[in-house]
Amino acid sequence: MDRYHVTLSIGARTVMRGWWSDEAAAERKYTRWIGERGGVDGARITLTDEAGAC
């Protein structure tokens, strides 16, 4: 199961999301999305560790 969840939302709308089992890969994607879309008004980018969430 993929444990790390990255989500890009603008306003109330989820625009992109992805799941990774590797923390380093998820952190790279998170950082990339911040660089590419972090300046968009209303953008929210989150990285969540879903371990134990079930």
All heavy atoms as a GROMACS GRO file, in nm:
protein
  423
    1MET      N    1   0.084  -0.119   0.000
    1MET     CA    2   0.000   0.000   0.000
    1MET      C    3   0.088   0.125   0.000
    1MET      O    4   0.188   0.132   0.069
    1MET     CB    5  -0.089   0.000   0.123
    1MET     CG    6  -0.177   0.123   0.129
    1MET     SD    7  -0.284   0.120   0.273
    1MET     CE    8  -0.237   0.272   0.346
    2ASP      N    9   0.052   0.224  -0.077
    2ASP     CA   10   0.124   0.351  -0.080
    2ASP      C   11   0.085   0.432   0.043
    2ASP      O   12  -0.033   0.446   0.076
    2ASP     CB   13   0.092   0.427  -0.207
    2ASP     CG   14   0.149   0.357  -0.330
    2ASP    OD1   15   0.248   0.284  -0.314
    2ASP    OD2   16   0.095   0.377  -0.439
    3ARG      N   17   0.184   0.483   0.108
    3ARG     CA   18   0.167   0.544   0.240
    3ARG      C   19   0.164   0.696   0.238
    3ARG      O   20   0.099   0.759   0.321
    3ARG     CB   21   0.283   0.493   0.325
    3ARG     CG   22   0.302   0.561   0.453
    3ARG     CD   23   0.416   0.494   0.528
    3ARG     NE   24   0.447   0.571   0.645
    3ARG     CZ   25   0.526   0.530   0.740
    3ARG    NH1   26   0.585   0.413   0.732
    3ARG    NH2   27   0.550   0.606   0.844
    4TYR      N   28   0.235   0.758   0.144
    4TYR     CA   29   0.249   0.903   0.141
    4TYR      C   30   0.160   0.963   0.034
    4TYR      O   31   0.162   0.922  -0.080
    4TYR     CB   32   0.396   0.941   0.118
    4TYR     CG   33   0.485   0.883   0.225
    4TYR    CD1   34   0.552   0.762   0.205
    4TYR    CD2   35   0.496   0.946   0.347
    4TYR    CE1   36   0.630   0.707   0.304
    4TYR    CE2   37   0.574   0.891   0.448
    4TYR     CZ   38   0.640   0.772   0.426
    4TYR     OH   39   0.717   0.717   0.526
    5HIS      N   40   0.080   1.059   0.075
    5HIS     CA   41  -0.023   1.118  -0.009
    5HIS      C   42   0.006   1.266  -0.029
    5HIS      O   43   0.019   1.340   0.069
    5HIS     CB   44  -0.158   1.097   0.060
    5HIS     CG   45  -0.275   1.146  -0.016
    5HIS    ND1   46  -0.389   1.188   0.046
    5HIS    CD2   47  -0.299   1.159  -0.148
    5HIS    CE1   48  -0.478   1.225  -0.044
    5HIS    NE2   49  -0.424   1.209  -0.162
    6VAL      N   50   0.018   1.310  -0.154
    6VAL     CA   51   0.040   1.451  -0.185
    6VAL      C   52  -0.083   1.502  -0.259
    6VAL      O   53  -0.131   1.438  -0.353
    6VAL     CB   54   0.167   1.472  -0.272
    6VAL    CG1   55   0.187   1.620  -0.301
    6VAL    CG2   56   0.290   1.416  -0.202
    7THR      N   57  -0.135   1.614  -0.213
    7THR     CA   58  -0.256   1.671  -0.272
    7THR      C   59  -0.234   1.819  -0.303
    7THR      O   60  -0.178   1.892  -0.222
    7THR     CB   61  -0.375   1.660  -0.174
    7THR    OG1   62  -0.392   1.524  -0.136
    7THR    CG2   63  -0.504   1.711  -0.237
    8LEU      N   64  -0.280   1.860  -0.420
    8LEU     CA   65  -0.282   2.001  -0.459
    8LEU      C   66  -0.428   2.042  -0.472
    8LEU      O   67  -0.502   1.984  -0.550
    8LEU     CB   68  -0.210   2.022  -0.592
    8LEU     CG   69  -0.232   2.156  -0.662
    8LEU    CD1   70  -0.181   2.272  -0.578
    8LEU    CD2   71  -0.168   2.156  -0.799
    9SER      N   72  -0.466   2.141  -0.393
    9SER     CA   73  -0.601   2.196  -0.400
    9SER      C   74  -0.592   2.344  -0.430
    9SER      O   75  -0.500   2.412  -0.384
    9SER     CB   76  -0.675   2.176  -0.267
    9SER     OG   77  -0.682   2.040  -0.235
   10ILE      N   78  -0.687   2.391  -0.507
   10ILE     CA   79  -0.699   2.534  -0.532
   10ILE      C   80  -0.842   2.570  -0.494
   10ILE      O   81  -0.937   2.520  -0.553
   10ILE     CB   82  -0.668   2.571  -0.678
   10ILE    CG1   83  -0.523   2.533  -0.709
   10ILE    CG2   84  -0.693   2.719  -0.703
   10ILE    CD1   85  -0.481   2.555  -0.851
   11GLY      N   86  -0.852   2.655  -0.392
   11GLY     CA   87  -0.984   2.681  -0.334
   11GLY      C   88  -1.037   2.552  -0.273
   11GLY      O   89  -0.964   2.482  -0.204
   12ALA      N   90  -1.158   2.516  -0.302
   12ALA     CA   91  -1.219   2.394  -0.250
   12ALA      C   92  -1.202   2.276  -0.344
   12ALA      O   93  -1.250   2.167  -0.315
   12ALA     CB   94  -1.368   2.419  -0.223
   13ARG      N   95  -1.133   2.294  -0.455
   13ARG     CA   96  -1.122   2.191  -0.559
   13ARG      C   97  -0.987   2.119  -0.555
   13ARG      O   98  -0.882   2.184  -0.558
   13ARG     CB   99  -1.141   2.256  -0.695
   13ARG     CG  100  -1.140   2.160  -0.809
   13ARG     CD  101  -1.176   2.232  -0.939
   13ARG     NE  102  -1.139   2.148  -1.050
   13ARG     CZ  103  -1.066   2.185  -1.151
   13ARG    NH1  104  -1.023   2.308  -1.160
   13ARG    NH2  105  -1.038   2.102  -1.247
   14THR      N  106  -0.988   1.986  -0.549
   14THR     CA  107  -0.866   1.908  -0.560
   14THR      C  108  -0.828   1.901  -0.706
   14THR      O  109  -0.907   1.857  -0.789
   14THR     CB  110  -0.885   1.766  -0.502
   14THR    OG1  111  -0.916   1.778  -0.363
   14THR    CG2  112  -0.760   1.683  -0.518
   15VAL      N  113  -0.708   1.947  -0.738
   15VAL     CA  114  -0.662   1.955  -0.876
   15VAL      C  115  -0.574   1.835  -0.911
   15VAL      O  116  -0.586   1.778  -1.019
   15VAL     CB  117  -0.584   2.087  -0.899
   15VAL    CG1  118  -0.532   2.095  -1.040
   15VAL    CG2  119  -0.672   2.207  -0.868
   16MET      N  120  -0.486   1.796  -0.819
   16MET     CA  121  -0.396   1.683  -0.844
   16MET      C  122  -0.376   1.610  -0.712
   16MET      O  123  -0.380   1.669  -0.605
   16MET     CB  124  -0.260   1.732  -0.896
   16MET     CG  125  -0.268   1.797  -1.031
   16MET     SD  126  -0.116   1.881  -1.086
   16MET     CE  127   0.009   1.763  -1.060
   17ARG      N  128  -0.349   1.480  -0.724
   17ARG     CA  129  -0.313   1.401  -0.607
   17ARG      C  130  -0.230   1.283  -0.651
   17ARG      O  131  -0.237   1.240  -0.766
   17ARG     CB  132  -0.435   1.356  -0.528
   17ARG     CG  133  -0.523   1.256  -0.600
   17ARG     CD  134  -0.634   1.203  -0.514
   17ARG     NE  135  -0.698   1.312  -0.447
   17ARG     CZ  136  -0.820   1.311  -0.399
   17ARG    NH1  137  -0.893   1.205  -0.410
   17ARG    NH2  138  -0.871   1.415  -0.339
   18GLY      N  139  -0.152   1.233  -0.559
   18GLY     CA  140  -0.070   1.117  -0.589
   18GLY      C  141  -0.035   1.042  -0.461
   18GLY      O  142  -0.039   1.098  -0.352
   19TRP      N  143  -0.002   0.915  -0.477
   19TRP     CA  144   0.034   0.828  -0.366
   19TRP      C  145   0.169   0.765  -0.395
   19TRP      O  146   0.195   0.722  -0.508
   19TRP     CB  147  -0.068   0.716  -0.351
   19TRP     CG  148  -0.201   0.762  -0.302
   19TRP    CD1  149  -0.306   0.803  -0.379
   19TRP    CD2  150  -0.246   0.770  -0.167
   19TRP    NE1  151  -0.414   0.837  -0.300
   19TRP    CE2  152  -0.378   0.817  -0.168
   19TRP    CE3  153  -0.185   0.742  -0.044
   19TRP    CZ2  154  -0.451   0.835  -0.052
   19TRP    CZ3  155  -0.259   0.761   0.070
   19TRP    CH2  156  -0.390   0.807   0.066
   20TRP      N  157   0.255   0.757  -0.294
   20TRP     CA  158   0.387   0.695  -0.307
   20TRP      C  159   0.415   0.610  -0.185
   20TRP      O  160   0.375   0.644  -0.074
   20TRP     CB  161   0.496   0.802  -0.320
   20TRP     CG  162   0.489   0.877  -0.447
   20TRP    CD1  163   0.556   0.848  -0.563
   20TRP    CD2  164   0.408   0.989  -0.477
   20TRP    NE1  165   0.522   0.936  -0.662
   20TRP    CE2  166   0.430   1.024  -0.612
   20TRP    CE3  167   0.317   1.066  -0.405
   20TRP    CZ2  168   0.367   1.132  -0.673
   20TRP    CZ3  169   0.254   1.172  -0.466
   20TRP    CH2  170   0.279   1.203  -0.599
   21SER      N  171   0.485   0.500  -0.205
   21SER     CA  172   0.527   0.416  -0.093
   21SER      C  173   0.661   0.464  -0.038
   21SER      O  174   0.694   0.436   0.077
   21SER     CB  175   0.537   0.270  -0.137
   21SER     OG  176   0.625   0.258  -0.246
   22ASP      N  177   0.736   0.540  -0.117
   22ASP     CA  178   0.868   0.588  -0.079
   22ASP      C  179   0.859   0.734  -0.032
   22ASP      O  180   0.815   0.821  -0.108
   22ASP     CB  181   0.962   0.576  -0.199
   22ASP     CG  182   1.101   0.626  -0.169
   22ASP    OD1  183   1.169   0.565  -0.085
   22ASP    OD2  184   1.140   0.728  -0.230
   23GLU      N  185   0.902   0.760   0.090
   23GLU     CA  186   0.893   0.895   0.146
   23GLU      C  187   0.974   0.997   0.066
   23GLU      O  188   0.927   1.108   0.040
   23GLU     CB  189   0.938   0.895   0.292
   23GLU     CG  190   0.928   1.030   0.358
   23GLU     CD  191   0.968   1.029   0.503
   23GLU    OE1  192   1.025   0.928   0.551
   23GLU    OE2  193   0.943   1.130   0.570
   24ALA      N  194   1.095   0.960   0.026
   24ALA     CA  195   1.180   1.053  -0.050
   24ALA      C  196   1.115   1.093  -0.182
   24ALA      O  197   1.119   1.209  -0.223
   24ALA     CB  198   1.318   0.993  -0.074
   25ALA      N  199   1.053   0.997  -0.250
   25ALA     CA  200   0.984   1.027  -0.377
   25ALA      C  201   0.867   1.121  -0.354
   25ALA      O  202   0.845   1.216  -0.430
   25ALA     CB  203   0.938   0.898  -0.443
   26ALA      N  204   0.791   1.097  -0.247
   26ALA     CA  205   0.678   1.184  -0.215
   26ALA      C  206   0.725   1.325  -0.182
   26ALA      O  207   0.664   1.423  -0.224
   26ALA     CB  208   0.598   1.125  -0.100
   27GLU      N  209   0.834   1.335  -0.107
   27GLU     CA  210   0.887   1.467  -0.072
   27GLU      C  211   0.936   1.543  -0.196
   27GLU      O  212   0.919   1.664  -0.206
   27GLU     CB  213   0.999   1.454   0.031
   27GLU     CG  214   0.946   1.417   0.167
   27GLU     CD  215   1.056   1.398   0.271
   27GLU    OE1  216   1.176   1.399   0.234
   27GLU    OE2  217   1.020   1.381   0.387
   28ARG      N  218   0.997   1.471  -0.290
   28ARG     CA  219   1.040   1.536  -0.415
   28ARG      C  220   0.920   1.590  -0.492
   28ARG      O  221   0.924   1.701  -0.545
   28ARG     CB  222   1.119   1.438  -0.502
   28ARG     CG  223   1.261   1.417  -0.457
   28ARG     CD  224   1.345   1.340  -0.558
   28ARG     NE  225   1.289   1.210  -0.594
   28ARG     CZ  226   1.313   1.097  -0.529
   28ARG    NH1  227   1.392   1.095  -0.422
   28ARG    NH2  228   1.260   0.984  -0.570
   29LYS      N  229   0.813   1.512  -0.501
   29LYS     CA  230   0.693   1.557  -0.572
   29LYS      C  231   0.630   1.676  -0.500
   29LYS      O  232   0.590   1.775  -0.563
   29LYS     CB  233   0.592   1.443  -0.582
   29LYS     CG  234   0.468   1.478  -0.661
   29LYS     CD  235   0.499   1.523  -0.803
   29LYS     CE  236   0.536   1.406  -0.889
   29LYS     NZ  237   0.548   1.444  -1.031
   30TYR      N  238   0.623   1.670  -0.369
   30TYR     CA  239   0.570   1.779  -0.288
   30TYR      C  240   0.646   1.908  -0.315
   30TYR      O  241   0.588   2.012  -0.344
   30TYR     CB  242   0.580   1.738  -0.141
   30TYR     CG  243   0.544   1.843  -0.040
   30TYR    CD1  244   0.412   1.882  -0.022
   30TYR    CD2  245   0.641   1.900   0.042
   30TYR    CE1  246   0.378   1.978   0.072
   30TYR    CE2  247   0.608   1.995   0.137
   30TYR     CZ  248   0.478   2.033   0.152
   30TYR     OH  249   0.445   2.126   0.246
   31THR      N  250   0.779   1.900  -0.311
   31THR     CA  251   0.864   2.016  -0.336
   31THR      C  252   0.846   2.068  -0.479
   31THR      O  253   0.838   2.189  -0.502
   31THR     CB  254   1.011   1.980  -0.310
   31THR    OG1  255   1.024   1.936  -0.174
   31THR    CG2  256   1.102   2.099  -0.335
   32ARG      N  257   0.836   1.977  -0.573
   32ARG     CA  258   0.816   2.016  -0.713
   32ARG      C  259   0.684   2.091  -0.731
   32ARG      O  260   0.678   2.194  -0.798
   32ARG     CB  261   0.820   1.893  -0.802
   32ARG     CG  262   0.804   1.925  -0.948
   32ARG     CD  263   0.819   1.801  -1.031
   32ARG     NE  264   0.783   1.828  -1.168
   32ARG     CZ  265   0.763   1.735  -1.257
   32ARG    NH1  266   0.778   1.608  -1.228
   32ARG    NH2  267   0.730   1.767  -1.380
   33TRP      N  268   0.577   2.038  -0.672
   33TRP     CA  269   0.447   2.104  -0.684
   33TRP      C  270   0.447   2.241  -0.620
   33TRP      O  271   0.384   2.334  -0.669
   33TRP     CB  272   0.337   2.016  -0.626
   33TRP     CG  273   0.302   1.898  -0.710
   33TRP    CD1  274   0.364   1.858  -0.826
   33TRP    CD2  275   0.200   1.803  -0.686
   33TRP    NE1  276   0.305   1.743  -0.873
   33TRP    CE2  277   0.204   1.706  -0.789
   33TRP    CE3  278   0.106   1.786  -0.585
   33TRP    CZ2  279   0.118   1.599  -0.795
   33TRP    CZ3  280   0.020   1.679  -0.592
   33TRP    CH2  281   0.025   1.587  -0.696
   34ILE      N  282   0.519   2.255  -0.508
   34ILE     CA  283   0.530   2.387  -0.446
   34ILE      C  284   0.596   2.484  -0.544
   34ILE      O  285   0.550   2.596  -0.562
   34ILE     CB  286   0.609   2.380  -0.314
   34ILE    CG1  287   0.524   2.310  -0.207
   34ILE    CG2  288   0.649   2.520  -0.266
   34ILE    CD1  289   0.599   2.281  -0.079
   35GLY      N  290   0.705   2.442  -0.606
   35GLY     CA  291   0.775   2.527  -0.702
   35GLY      C  292   0.692   2.561  -0.824
   35GLY      O  293   0.696   2.672  -0.874
   36GLU      N  294   0.616   2.464  -0.872
   36GLU     CA  295   0.537   2.484  -0.995
   36GLU      C  296   0.405   2.557  -0.971
   36GLU      O  297   0.360   2.633  -1.056
   36GLU     CB  298   0.505   2.349  -1.059
   36GLU     CG  299   0.625   2.278  -1.116
   36GLU     CD  300   0.593   2.139  -1.167
   36GLU    OE1  301   0.481   2.089  -1.143
   36GLU    OE2  302   0.682   2.079  -1.230
   37ARG      N  303   0.342   2.533  -0.858
   37ARG     CA  304   0.206   2.584  -0.839
   37ARG      C  305   0.182   2.657  -0.707
   37ARG      O  306   0.072   2.701  -0.679
   37ARG     CB  307   0.108   2.468  -0.851
   37ARG     CG  308   0.110   2.413  -0.993
   37ARG     CD  309   0.024   2.291  -1.007
   37ARG     NE  310   0.024   2.246  -1.144
   37ARG     CZ  311   0.116   2.165  -1.196
   37ARG    NH1  312   0.216   2.122  -1.124
   37ARG    NH2  313   0.109   2.127  -1.322
   38GLY      N  314   0.285   2.668  -0.627
   38GLY     CA  315   0.271   2.731  -0.497
   38GLY      C  316   0.234   2.878  -0.503
   38GLY      O  317   0.178   2.932  -0.407
   39GLY      N  318   0.262   2.944  -0.613
   39GLY     CA  319   0.229   3.086  -0.627
   39GLY      C  320   0.089   3.114  -0.676
   39GLY      O  321   0.047   3.229  -0.683
   40VAL      N  322   0.013   3.010  -0.706
   40VAL     CA  323  -0.125   3.027  -0.753
   40VAL      C  324  -0.213   3.068  -0.634
   40VAL      O  325  -0.206   3.007  -0.527
   40VAL     CB  326  -0.178   2.895  -0.815
   40VAL    CG1  327  -0.324   2.908  -0.852
   40VAL    CG2  328  -0.094   2.857  -0.935
   41ASP      N  329  -0.292   3.173  -0.653
   41ASP     CA  330  -0.382   3.218  -0.546
   41ASP      C  331  -0.472   3.104  -0.499
   41ASP      O  332  -0.535   3.037  -0.581
   41ASP     CB  333  -0.470   3.334  -0.592
   41ASP     CG  334  -0.395   3.465  -0.602
   41ASP    OD1  335  -0.285   3.475  -0.543
   41ASP    OD2  336  -0.445   3.558  -0.667
   42GLY      N  337  -0.476   3.082  -0.369
   42GLY     CA  338  -0.563   2.980  -0.312
   42GLY      C  339  -0.505   2.839  -0.316
   42GLY      O  340  -0.572   2.744  -0.274
   43ALA      N  341  -0.382   2.822  -0.364
   43ALA     CA  342  -0.322   2.688  -0.373
   43ALA      C  343  -0.286   2.636  -0.234
   43ALA      O  344  -0.234   2.710  -0.150
   43ALA     CB  345  -0.199   2.690  -0.461
   44ARG      N  346  -0.315   2.509  -0.212
   44ARG     CA  347  -0.277   2.441  -0.088
   44ARG      C  348  -0.217   2.307  -0.128
   44ARG      O  349  -0.282   2.226  -0.195
   44ARG     CB  350  -0.397   2.422   0.003
   44ARG     CG  351  -0.357   2.360   0.137
   44ARG     CD  352  -0.475   2.346   0.231
   44ARG     NE  353  -0.563   2.242   0.177
   44ARG     CZ  354  -0.695   2.246   0.182
   44ARG    NH1  355  -0.757   2.347   0.234
   44ARG    NH2  356  -0.765   2.147   0.133
   45ILE      N  357  -0.094   2.283  -0.088
   45ILE     CA  358  -0.025   2.159  -0.122
   45ILE      C  359   0.009   2.089   0.009
   45ILE      O  360   0.072   2.148   0.098
   45ILE     CB  361   0.103   2.188  -0.203
   45ILE    CG1  362   0.065   2.267  -0.329
   45ILE    CG2  363   0.175   2.058  -0.238
   45ILE    CD1  364   0.179   2.337  -0.396
   46THR      N  365  -0.033   1.965   0.023
   46THR     CA  366  -0.011   1.892   0.147
   46THR      C  367   0.056   1.759   0.121
   46THR      O  368   0.034   1.695   0.019
   46THR     CB  369  -0.143   1.866   0.222
   46THR    OG1  370  -0.230   1.791   0.137
   46THR    CG2  371  -0.211   1.994   0.263
   47LEU      N  372   0.140   1.720   0.214
   47LEU     CA  373   0.204   1.588   0.215
   47LEU      C  374   0.160   1.522   0.344
   47LEU      O  375   0.184   1.574   0.453
   47LEU     CB  376   0.356   1.600   0.208
   47LEU     CG  377   0.437   1.473   0.231
   47LEU    CD1  378   0.401   1.365   0.130
   47LEU    CD2  379   0.586   1.504   0.228
   48THR      N  380   0.096   1.406   0.331
   48THR     CA  381   0.042   1.336   0.447
   48THR      C  382   0.099   1.196   0.454
   48THR      O  383   0.106   1.125   0.354
   48THR     CB  384  -0.112   1.326   0.435
   48THR    OG1  385  -0.164   1.456   0.413
   48THR    CG2  386  -0.173   1.267   0.559
   49ASP      N  387   0.139   1.156   0.574
   49ASP     CA  388   0.183   1.018   0.601
   49ASP      C  389   0.060   0.944   0.652
   49ASP      O  390   0.008   0.973   0.759
   49ASP     CB  391   0.294   1.019   0.706
   49ASP     CG  392   0.348   0.882   0.737
   49ASP    OD1  393   0.286   0.781   0.696
   49ASP    OD2  394   0.451   0.874   0.806
   50GLU      N  395   0.012   0.850   0.573
   50GLU     CA  396  -0.113   0.780   0.605
   50GLU      C  397  -0.093   0.656   0.691
   50GLU      O  398  -0.185   0.577   0.707
   50GLU     CB  399  -0.185   0.742   0.475
   50GLU     CG  400  -0.229   0.860   0.391
   50GLU     CD  401  -0.347   0.935   0.451
   50GLU    OE1  402  -0.425   0.877   0.527
   50GLU    OE2  403  -0.359   1.055   0.421
   51ALA      N  404   0.027   0.636   0.744
   51ALA     CA  405   0.053   0.518   0.827
   51ALA      C  406  -0.041   0.517   0.946
   51ALA      O  407  -0.055   0.617   1.016
   51ALA     CB  408   0.198   0.517   0.874
   52GLY      N  409  -0.106   0.407   0.968
   52GLY     CA  410  -0.195   0.394   1.082
   52GLY      C  411  -0.327   0.466   1.068
   52GLY      O  412  -0.405   0.471   1.162
   53ALA      N  413  -0.355   0.523   0.953
   53ALA     CA  414  -0.480   0.597   0.933
   53ALA      C  415  -0.600   0.506   0.914
   53ALA      O  416  -0.713   0.548   0.928
   53ALA     CB  417  -0.467   0.692   0.813
   54CYS      N  418  -0.576   0.380   0.881
   54CYS     CA  419  -0.687   0.288   0.853
   54CYS      C  420  -0.743   0.230   0.980
   54CYS      O  421  -0.683   0.210   1.077
   54CYS     CB  422  -0.641   0.175   0.764
   54CYS     SG  423  -0.585   0.235   0.603
   0.00000   0.00000   0.00000
